[in-house]
Amino acid sequence: MATAAACLAFGVASSASQAQAPASDPAARAEARICALHQEADALARQQRTLIGDLRRLEIERDLRVEESRKLDAEAGALQAKMAETQAQIEAERAAIAEIRP
């Protein structure tokens, strides 16, 4: 960020001195290119922070879905066990009724 401000200050000073220096001044062109590269690097750093934040948010959402899936799997397993227990009770009651009938 500081480099962008320095490049901006250089750009103002450079534009004032461009009237005095020829456009083909290698030092001025190099400094302008360095400033442009610093600005691009700063922009990429901001973009990277945004992408890293998005990636972390997506990772958290994925982890949340995985945990929800595990919870639902556990609940489904408990319900299947309860259904099997209920089915066994029903069969036992049917057998008891069959024994009592003449």
N, C-alpha and C positions, 0 to 999 in steps of 0.2 A: 504494500500500500504506500509506503514511504517512497518507494522507487517511482511509483506512478506520479506522486506529487513532485518529485524531483524532475521527472521527465517533463511534466507540465511546465514547471518553472523554466527548464532548459528550452522547451519549445517556444515560450514567450521570448526568452533572451535570444534564442536562435533565430526566430523570425525577425527580430529587430536587427540582428547582425547579418542576416542573409542579404540585405541590401548592400552591405559592404563586402561580403565574401562571395566568391563565385559559387554557383550551384554545384560545381564538380569538386568541391572541397572534400577530400576523403575523410578527414576527421569529423566534419559536421555530418556527413552521411553515416559514418560509423556510429556516432553518438545518437543520431535519430533512429538508426536500426536497433541499437541497444535499448533505447527507450521503448520502442515498439515491442521488442521482445519481452521487456520487463512487464509492460502492460498486458501482453498476451499471457505471460506466466501468472500474473495476478488474477486475470480472468479465469484461467484454467484452475487455479487453486480454489477460487470461489466455487466454480462448477464442481470440482472434486469434492469439496465439503458437502455440497448439495447431494451429489450422487452417493456419497458415503452415508449421509443421513437417510436417504431413500432406501439404500440397501439394508441398513440396520433396522429401519421400520419394517421392511418386508421380512427380514429374518425373524423379528419379534412376532409378526403376524403368523409366520409359518410355525414357529415354536408354540404359539397359542393354539393353532389348529391341531398340531400334533398332540398336545396335552388334552384338548377337548376330545379328540378321537380316542385317546387312551381311556379317558373317563367313561366315554360312551361304550367302549368295548368292555370295560369292567362292569358297567351297569347291565349290559346285554348278557354277560356271563352270569351275573347274579339272577337275572330274570329267567334265564334258561334253567338254572338250578332249581329255582322256585317252581317253575312249570313242571319239571321232572318230579319234584317232591309232591306237587299237587296231583299229578297224573298217577303216581304210586298210591296216594291216598284214595283216589277215585277207584282204582283197580281193587284195592283192599276192601273198600265198602261194597263194591259189586260182588266180590267173592263172598263177603259176609252175608249179603242179601241172598245170594244163590244158595247158600247153606241153609238158611232159615226157610226158604220156600219149600212147600211140599212137593 
